[in-house]
Amino acid sequence: MKSFVATNELAVKASYVTALHIARKMKAHTIAEELILPVMKDVVNIMCGEKEAKKLNSMSLSNDTVKRRIDDMSLDIFSQVVNKVKLSPLFAIQLDESTDIENQAQLLVYIRYLHENKIEENFLFCKPMETHTGGGDLFDAINDFMCSHDISWSKCVGVCTDGAAVCTGKNSGVVKRILDVAPEAVW
């Protein structure tokens, strides 16, 4: 039983490592089952023997499994970033509102925070803007994210934008609204 569990754990770990390589190279998920696994079996068979090569049969590398593994790793990274931000005594955000190739407005938010006495910077989130892209709409999207992940505005010490009017309007711009909830922040 212990041998089966250990082999299965190794197969799952190997499946995650393979999915990570596929994601980093931005290859189609089907490459694992169509190319990588057959090559691994051939190489292990040549180098280590047929018995060792058969152990690779327990490794799942289907298209759906690779997608699930990449999604799992992505969620884990996201969770780590959010937890680091929550533990940080301060943070600053950088906003960019852009339009994609389908003419859909996208809000991108990057965050800089302190972690283990070092400043780290990460992509925080991207949100398609379904309706208008006024300052209030952008602020609501950011505020919803902050509230739903229990990130306190009181730790926000800086806001950076590209200077677009929707961001910098003195009465209704997103920066004005952020400074209202994070008075210690500078723009």
URMOGI-V964926 format. One record per helix or strand of 2 or more residues. SS is the DSSP state (a for helix, b for strand). FROM is the first residue (numbers start at 1). TO is the last residue. If there is no record, write none. Layout:
SS|FROM|TO, SS|FROM|TO
This chain:
a|2|25, a|31|48, a|50|58, a|63|87, b|91|99, b|105|115, b|118|128, a|135|148, a|153|155, b|156|160, a|165|168, a|174|181
